[in-house]
């Protein structure tokens, strides 16, 4: 069991993980980006941006609370081939595999980033709920290094792989495999995913009846390390850009802030 040391935010009642040093750790089954300085982006609403500054923490959402119902699931090929793959396993135990897999989603939390060397017009449309959005520009290396404060659990980071859930076999050798694979319909996300898993035990046995997360968990990070640059929605009014700069300064975040040029008119 991964033990928890946490505090409660006095204003919101949310739990915030605290400790000495958050640990990023490489995982043999997680594919890393090709280079440390690859650009990554997180497109968020202004309220989430203020929350990030206020808490100085990234929010890791519980996997079963993500909008894609296939999160943490296996493919149809897995279900079809399990009787062969696990032919030496008693049938009663085989029946427990899908039950365990579904319950496991409550013990895995996710924080997602978009990998791209340039801004994505699609991400601006998909994620901020209005024109008042902010994109945090970072890198894979910066994200890893930002977990150098307030430790709690091990953080794994890797590229999501996109497969055909109708016919592709998804490896079953590690409980985190399903959380690093998504359907091909989501390839446009080009997701870099940070994961924290925390299992509960009782009397030395895995306990899937106990919740260790509520909806998710706030994980403290070094914002100066994490954030390289801030971008304001291309369709936001000028006053909103000024507001983002002002709020960032109030939280002592001194990063270049510019409005996206994606909405600029063409020239001929």
N, C-alpha and C positions, 0 to 999 in steps of 0.2 A: 504493500500500500504506500502511496505517495502522500506523506503527511502534509497538512496545510497549516500555514501561519498566515493569518489575514486580519485585516481591520475593516471597519465599516465607515464609509463616507458619511460625515455628519449631516450633510445637506440632503443626500439622496437615499441613504440607507444601503447603497450598493457595496458589495464586498470588493476590496482592492487587495491584491496579493502583495505581501511585503516580505522582507528578509534581508539577506546580505548580497547575494549575487545570482541573478537569473542566468541559467546556463543554456547556451545554444550548443547543440551537439549534432554532429553529422550522423546520419542514419544510412546504413548500407543499402537500404531499399528505397531511399529517396533520391531522385535524380536532381542534382544541383544545376543551376544555370551555367552556361559555358564560361562565363567570366564574372568576376566579383563586381565590376562596375556597370553591369547591365542595368538600365533604368527600369524602375518599377513605380507604379502609380496606384494611389488609392483615391477614388472619386467619392466624395461624401457631401452630405448636406451641411449647411452652416452650423446647425445645432450640434451635429456630431463633431465638427471641427472645434467648436468651443468646448465640448466635453473632453476632447483629446487634450486641449491646453489646460483645462481645469484639473483634470485628474492626472495629467502627464502619463497617460496609460492607453494602450491599445485594447480594444475590446475583442475578446475571443468568444464567439458565439457557439453554443452547444450544437453539435452536428445535426441533431434531430429537430432543431429550430430553424435550419436553413431552408430557403424556399424550394429547393429542388428535392422532391420526395425520394429520389434515387440516391441521395447522399448516404454513403456507408453501406450500400447494397452491392450484391454480386450480380453477375450476368446470368442470362438464361442458360448459357453454355455450362456454367458452374453447376447449376441445379441438375442439368441433364447428366453431367459426367460424375457427380459425386458418388453414386452407387458403385462406380468403377474405381474411382480414386480412393475411396474409403471402404473398399470391399471387405477389409479385415476388421473394420470397426463394427461393433454391434449395431443393429438397426435402430435401437432406442437412442443410442448416442448420436447417430446420424440425424435423427429427428430434432436433436437439440441445437444443431448448427445454425439453422435460420433463426431460431429463438434467441440464441446468444448474440448473433450478428446484429439483429434488430435492437436488442437492449443495449449493446455496446455503444450505440450512437449517443447515449446520454452521458458517456464518460470521456468523450472526445470533443475538444473545442477547436475552432478554426478561426484564423484571421487571414483574409485573402488580399492579394495584390495583383495588379495587371502588369505583365512584362511587355514593354514596348519602348523603342528608342525615341518615339515621338508621341505626342498627345493622340488620344483616340476620340474621334467625334462620336463613335458608337457608345463608348463608356460614359461620355458626358450625358447622353440621352438616356442611358439605362439606369444609372445609379443615383445621382442627385435628384431629389423629388421635385425640384423647381429650378428656376434660373439662378437661384442663390446657392450655388455649389462651389466647392473648393477641391482642387486636386493636389494631393501631396506627392511631390516628386522625391524619390529616394533611389537607392541602389540595393542590390542583394547584399553587398558587403556592409552597407550602412545598417540595414535591417538586422543582420546578425549581430553587429557590434552594439546596437542600441539596447540589447538585453543584458547589459553589464551592470544593471542596478536592480535592487530588490528581487532577490531570488525566491523562487518557489519550486516550480517543476522544471523538467528538461523541455526545451523548445526544439522541435524538429522543423526544418524548412526544406521544401522541395517543389519541383515542377509537377503540376497535375498532368496526368496522361489521359488522352481522350480515346475511347474505344467504342466498338459496336457492342452494345449490351445484349444484342440478339444472338450473336454468334462467337464473340471473342471470349476466350478463357481468361479469367482474372486470377492471378496468383493467390493462393490461400495460405502461403507459408508464414504470413505475418498479419496480425490483427489490424494493422494500419493500412494495408494495401487498398481496401475499399475506399478509404478516405483520400487516396491519392489518384483515383481514377474517376472520370466522369464520362457521360455520353458525348459522342462526337458533335452533337448539336450545340455543345457549349465551347467548341474550339476557339470561338471568337474571344473568349475571356482571357486566353493565354495566361492562365493563373499560376502565380507563385503562392504557395500555401504554407502558412506557419501553423503547426499543430501542437497542442498540449493534451496529453492523455493522463487521466488520473483515475485509477481503479480503486474500488472499495473492497475491503476484505472484512470477514467476520470469523473469528476463531481460526484464523489462518487459511480460510477458504475465500475464494472470490464471491463477493456478495453483490448481486445485481438487483437487489431490492432497495438499496440505499442510494439516494442522490448525493453526489458530492459537488455538483454545480446546480445553480438555479437555472436561469436562462443562458448564462455564460459567465465570463469572468474578466475583470479589468486587470491587465498586466502592465505594471509600471515599466516605462522605457525612458531612455535618455533622448529627449526630443531634439536637442542640438545635434546629436549624432544621427538620428533617424532622418530628419527633414533636411533635404538639400535645397529645395525651392518650393514656393507655393504658386499655384495657378488658380485664377478666378474664372468662373464659367464664362465662356465666350459671349453669352447672351445676357449677362448680368449688367445692370445699370452702373454708371461710373461711381455713384455713391457707395455701392456695395463693395467695390474694390477698395475704396478708402476705408470702409468699415473693417474689412479683413485685415488691412495693414494696421489699423489702430488697435484692434483686439490683440493681434499678435504681439505688438509692442507692449501692451499692458501685461502680457504674460511673459515678457522678457524673451520673446522669440525673435531674434534678429536675422531673418532670412529674406532673401529677395522675393518680392511678391509682384506678379504681373498678371494682367488680364490676358486670357487666351486670345490668340489672333485668328482662331478658326472661323470666326464670324466676319472677318474683314472681307470687304468686297473685292472682286477680281479686278485686274487691270488688263488693258487691251493695247 
